[in-house]
Amino acid sequence: MKTTKVTSLLELLKAISENVPQVLEIETSILSPHSITLPEGYNLTGKSYESCMVSFNNSDGFGVTRDNTISNLTVMTKQTNRAIYTVCGIPNMGNIVLEDLSITGQVSIISRQGTDKINLITNNIHITSCDSRHYSEQPQKYGVNVYQGALTVYNFNSDESSRIDCKLTNISIGFRNAPVIGSGIFVCGYGDEGGKVNMETLTTGAVYSHGMLPYGTADIITAAVFIVYGVEAKTVEHHGELMTYGVNDMVLDTWGKIEKWVSNYPIVSYGPSGIGFVNFGTVKDFMSQDITTYGLGARGFNQYDGTVENIKFKSITTHGDGSIGIQVSKPIGNMTVEENVTTYGSVGNSLVKGVLTELAANAISIKTGGKVESLTIHGDIVTYGDNVTNYALEGGEVAKFNIDGEMKVNGENSQSTNHD
């Protein structure tokens, strides 16, 4: 394939106008006043990852079409724009490869009507800044809409034969105390029916996100990592801390199907109703390090719908009023906590399926409809707030329960449940 060295915007546009598949090697920093569409078969790469930047000061960035690669570059737009996006109406987009990129703005891989197939491969991408709140394609279910993410992979084509196949590795989003706005990583199909996303793997470094939602918002949510409906994933694994800062900012959330999900680093949320892990989907195996939440109504783990076969946490700690440690509302399999389940809060409001609801910060709550095949706590179950229960069976069932440590309550009018 022909290689063309590029040292200016004019040279870049001239090479693209040839419409002959080739490698464009960027050798310098280039500013464009308008977006640029890569024709079929074009590969865009930087000579040096550190010094080669393509910036867009008034527009979106690069549009990809079919069999395009963008690599070894910094791509910069305003954080409200798309740095890399899919061009509409191409039936088969072939292989879209994005690797070794530092990005300001959204990476938006969306298939709409007219696009039936995308094979997406991304590796070593850091999205430093993005605001994805204003994009209108948003999944809806359980009384809420979900904001898109800094990295968005979305099959918005309702045709059941359409699909996005993807492998997403070494993705990092935002910085500590400088999160992206909206969700962090967002992968979604058209719905429970319609176009699908088949995700072989997703691996991440650290992810930091903030939805910037006003307190009291009940019908919009975000997540640091959101695997939405219509997605079937084999492996999701995190190799950096996962952190959210705002109202209704879940850390991990799924409405899809995941075989194996592992977080090797802590999961932390600071905002009201910012839940550590929320499961509406079907997960076979889930394992995480410590989950810690600080906001009002910010629960540690919530099983709302679907199920999980095997789930293991290192520890769960919540600090806010209404912040339950573990809440189960549907049947699940085996749950293990290696250390303690601890809550510090009392009674407060929390978002439950699109409705702000008053909850007590019980350490463990098994609701009507919830059943746990086995629950093993190797440490203690501890509450510090008033008017709470450390182990509350509220219409639900735990078939087999074992605790190695103690069950403690420290607040006034709080209850400790005896167990066999």
Helices and strands as residue ranges (DSSP letters): E 2-6, H 9-17, E 22-26, E 30-32, E 36-37, E 43-46, E 53-56, E 62-64, E 68-76, E 82-86, E 92-104, E 106-111, E 117-129, E 140-141, E 144-146, E 149-155, E 163-173, E 180-181, E 183-188, E 196-210, E 220-227, E 231-238, E 242-244, E 249-254, E 257-263, E 267-269, E 277-279, E 282-288, E 291-293, E 301-303, E 307-313, E 316-318, E 326-328, E 331-337, E 341-343, E 347-352, E 355-360, E 364-367, E 371-377, E 381-383, E 391-394, E 397-398, E 401-403, E 407-409
